[in-house]
Amino acid sequence: MSSKVRPWNLPKNIKKIFYKLKKPQIVGPLKCKKMWKVICVEKIEKGNKKDYEKIKKGLKEVFKKKFSINRFNNRCKRFI
C-alpha cells in the first residue's frame, strides 16, 4: 500500500516518531490500536503551494473540528 501521510491522520505515538525522521527509513514495529505495523518511509517532502491547494478544504475541517472541541471543553470547565 502506498499513500501520502498527513500529520493529522496519525495516532499520537506514531506522529512523534514521524516528526523526528530526517531521512527515508523503515520504522517499526509501531503499536496502532490492536495491531502492530512496520512502515517504510520512502520519501519525506515539505509541503508546497500545489500540495496545499489539494488539502485546503480538508485542512479547514480539521481545524474547525479542533476549535469546536476546545471551545466545548472550555465551556465545560466552568461547570467543574
C-alpha positions as CSV (number, residue, x, y, z in Angstrom):
1,M,0.0,0.0,0.0
2,S,1.4,3.4,-0.9
3,S,0.0,6.8,0.2
4,K,0.9,10.2,1.3
5,V,0.6,10.7,5.1
6,R,-0.6,13.9,6.7
7,P,0.3,14.6,10.3
8,W,-3.3,15.0,11.5
9,N,-4.1,11.4,10.2
10,L,-1.6,9.8,12.6
11,P,-2.1,8.5,16.1
12,K,0.0,10.5,18.7
13,N,2.5,7.7,19.3
14,I,3.3,7.4,15.6
15,K,3.2,11.2,14.9
16,K,6.0,11.7,17.4
17,I,8.2,9.2,15.5
18,F,7.4,10.6,12.1
19,Y,8.3,14.2,13.1
20,K,11.8,13.0,14.2
21,L,12.6,11.4,10.8
22,K,15.3,13.1,8.8
23,K,15.7,10.6,6.0
24,P,13.7,7.7,4.4
25,Q,13.8,4.6,6.5
26,I,11.9,1.6,7.9
27,V,10.1,2.4,11.1
28,G,8.6,-0.1,13.5
29,P,7.1,-2.2,14.8
30,L,4.6,0.5,15.9
31,K,1.5,-0.1,18.0
32,C,-1.6,1.1,16.2
33,K,-4.9,0.3,18.0
34,K,-4.9,-3.5,18.3
35,M,-2.3,-4.1,15.6
36,W,1.4,-3.7,15.1
37,K,2.7,-2.0,11.9
38,V,6.1,-1.7,10.2
39,I,6.2,1.3,7.9
40,C,8.6,2.0,5.0
41,V,9.1,5.8,4.6
42,E,10.3,6.2,1.1
43,K,10.3,10.0,0.7
44,I,10.0,13.0,3.0
45,E,8.6,16.1,1.4
46,K,7.9,19.6,2.6
47,G,4.6,21.0,1.6
48,N,4.2,23.4,-1.3
49,K,1.5,25.6,-2.8
50,K,0.2,22.9,-5.1
51,D,0.0,20.4,-2.3
52,Y,-1.7,22.9,-0.1
53,E,-4.4,23.6,-2.7
54,K,-5.2,19.9,-2.8
55,I,-5.7,19.6,1.0
56,K,-7.0,23.1,1.9
57,K,-10.7,22.1,2.2
58,G,-9.9,19.1,4.4
59,L,-7.5,21.1,6.5
60,K,-10.2,23.7,7.2
61,E,-12.4,20.9,8.5
62,V,-9.7,19.6,10.8
63,F,-9.1,23.0,12.4
64,K,-12.8,23.7,12.6
65,K,-13.3,20.4,14.5
66,K,-10.4,21.1,16.8
67,F,-11.6,24.6,17.5
68,S,-15.1,23.3,18.3
69,I,-13.8,20.6,20.7
70,N,-11.6,23.2,22.5
71,R,-14.4,25.6,22.8
72,F,-16.7,22.9,24.2
73,N,-14.0,21.7,26.7
74,N,-13.5,25.3,27.9
75,R,-17.2,25.8,28.4
76,C,-17.4,22.5,30.4
77,K,-14.6,23.7,32.7
78,R,-16.8,26.4,34.0
79,F,-19.1,23.8,35.5
80,I,-16.5,21.8,37.2
